[in-house]
């Protein structure tokens, strides 16, 4: 590792306690593992760890000591520190213990807790919101590009003929290659977009003919029942991602890179978005089984709003649990004159669509009227985006996030949940390890945040939501 010019010399790793987004102190994850603390101390950083900080996910104090940390009590941990690292946002009482001009590095959710934001600003605490740090420039693998250009090729004729708005797109199967294709299809606004399980039978398909596109990956999908041939015989358009890969992959990816400069910003650098989607959908399915014990899950009607990283994680879980057909809703399908048809008779709704800030609290994709008038009794709505009274979700009934103390509520006899921190549902340690590796990478490797506020990289500078203060 190259030698760092360390500005944040004294860093505190703080234990998670009760805070505005952690009622009851039930969040037990720690922001850094002992091994990753060792990377910081080896780089020349003095790391002070609060006693018991890692016990909630089975990291003992002795492990931190072994990796060069200095252990401190709660009444010492904030004193004279250049940087304070924690997972969730801080408790209100702890803000007064932070020295003026220090930097807080955490999941800040600054716009969701305005009173705390004002306290931090008044105390002149710099805040780097981990959830706002982005890749810069955007990173795209050859595999990701392949899935995009393959779907673009499949849709090319419909776009040129201006028939895309009448096209129903069905993606057969689920893997990471197909996930990228789903996103590209959604961005092109077809009439509808669905993910079908690979065990779907021809007799179960309700849409055939020239206004349908069935997109699959023969690398994974072994068509033992002759489904593809029967679709072709019935005038459907079919497209094989693997066939496209064999014939065009190298040239297609090279042409794409030559014609597309990387975007300035890409994905979040510190995230478990896919796992969040998986765990949220898993919880929703659990609630659905409790509410409708006689329902055959494979036949259930499920709707996923959005096709970004969180939504694709939800699709992953829903697909793996055997649902035959996933309705994927983008801008076209969530229009006011369209969304009712998808919510009618729905069993499970998973929202992964994050609205632009300027229309939050004004526009809702799933309204209270939908709960009362359209969505059946006993159905489940899972909001994976969350929000607060000042930063509303696309689900109108979600006035603020739910928490582990009360993870769901009933509205119009529909079960609704909007729990932040989905990875806690059985995945606390695993998600803590993933977050920690990403945090230490941002601190001392790619972005080198440890070198100070004055030298933040482009992808981090946008995440400085409070400050700079000296």
Secondary structure, 3 states (H helix, E strand, C coil): CCCCCCCCCEEEECCCCCECCEHHHCCCCCCCCHHHHHHHHHCCCEEEEECCCCHHHCCCHHHHHHCCCEEECCCCCCCCCCEEECCCCCCHHHHCCCCCCCEEEECCCHHHCHHHHHHHHHCCCEEEEHHHCECCCCCCCHHHHHHHHHHHHHHHHHHHCCCHHHCEEEEECCCHHHHHHHHHHHHCCCCEEEEECCCCCHHHCCCCCCCEEEEECCCCCCCCCCHHHHHHHCCCEEEEHHHHHHHHHHHHHHHHHHHCCCCCCCCECCCCHHHHHHHHHHHHHHHHHHHCCCCCHHHCCEEEECCCHHHHHHHHHHHHCCCCEEEEECCCCCCCCCHHHHHCCCCEEEECCCCCHHHCCCCCCECHHHHHHCCCCCCEEEECCCCECCECCCECCCCCCEECCECCEEECCEEEECECCHHHCCCHHHHHHHHHHHHHHHHHCCCCHHHCHHHCCHHHHCCEEECCCC
